[in-house]
Amino acid sequence: MARHWKTLLKAAISLGLILFLLTRIDLAALGSVLAHANPWWVTATILLFALSILLRTLRWGVLVQARGMAVGFWSLARWYYIGAFFNTLLPTGFGGDVVKSVYLSKATDDAGGAVGTVVQDRLLGILVLLGIGALAAPFSRADIHPLVLLFILLAFFGGVAAFWLLRQRTLIRWLRGHVLRLLPGGLSQRLAAMQSLRSLYDALQDYDNSTLAQAVGMSLIFNASWILINITAGLAVGIQASLVDYLVFTPLVSLALLLPSIGGIGVRELSYVGLYTQVGAAPEQAIAMSLIIYLATVLTGLLGGLLLLL
């Protein structure tokens, strides 16, 4: 029952944001922007989005291989595309992560390790994107609220600190022992005996610096492609933003999409309007840009659905 209420809340948020935006824009102007969007840039956006899944797969593959899991690249890529399908279909941005974890777990018989590689993959991607935004934010011409910039910096450095803490095995073992002693005896014993939790922690912690450097490098390449996707979508509707603007805005939109909604609907559009109108774009252009990216998301998800059927 609680799950249904959460879904209804997300649907209400998406619907409310869309209705709010509809009262603030000219629908005829939006239709005109979409009708006159450059088809070549729209096509480039869709293709880049679909191909960016392969870059994500390379990053995930580095982590999977480091765990000694004998899974080929194309199997991982197929699961990533299928995950994109479920991200589009389900009212959560993490449904695809669950799907990938299940596929990898079945292939390797290591549930904790499978989940750990997916979590690590997601964590590295977010940290690198936040790092790009933190470095570019001081040079942006947009009037971004200081609290938003502070949040980016705190999120980045907090994430780095948490990542460092996670790799301190002695400290984690000490904390684990003290936390387990605070729990009721039966629950403490069950948690201590759960091999999947131990395997999950190993998958999060047990990577050498070379592996992490490779994964971070792949994150930089993927996030560069994600920024390029936003640039091509902006060019499709005539938005004249600078590279620095895209470097700052793309992480902010990605963070906003973590908020509760149905497939990011409403949150995505409001984020693009709130950010890109600060650098001269019309609200209709900003929404059209977000719709083009959503179109690329849906089409890539449908590709994953086709792979699921096959």
Number of C-alpha atoms within 10 A of each C-alpha: 5 7 8 9 10 14 17 15 15 21 19 15 20 22 17 14 18 17 12 13 18 11 9 10 14 13 12 10 14 18 14 14 20 20 12 12 21 16 13 12 19 23 16 17 27 24 15 18 22 21 14 20 18 19 19 22 24 21 28 25 22 19 25 25 15 18 17 9 17 11 14 11 17 13 13 21 21 19 24 24 26 25 25 30 26 24 24 25 18 15 20 20 20 16 18 23 20 16 20 23 24 17 18 23 16 11 15 14 13 19 20 21 26 28 25 25 27 22 19 20 24 17 15 21 21 20 21 21 25 26 21 20 25 23 14 17 21 12 12 18 13 18 9 15 8 9 9 11 17 13 14 22 18 14 18 21 16 14 17 17 11 11 17 11 13 15 16 11 14 9 12 14 11 10 12 12 13 11 11 15 12 9 12 9 10 8 11 15 13 10 14 13 11 11 14 17 17 15 19 20 19 18 23 23 18 16 14 9 9 10 16 17 12 15 23 18 14 22 25 20 15 24 23 15 17 20 19 20 24 22 23 24 28 27 19 25 25 18 20 14 18 12 14 18 22 22 27 28 25 25 24 21 18 16 16 15 20 14 15 21 25 25 25 24 22 23 23 24 23 20 21 24 21 14 23 24 17 17 16 14 20 18 24 24 27 27 27 26 30 23 18 24 22 19 16 23 21 20 19 24 23 19 18 24 19 13 14 14 8 6
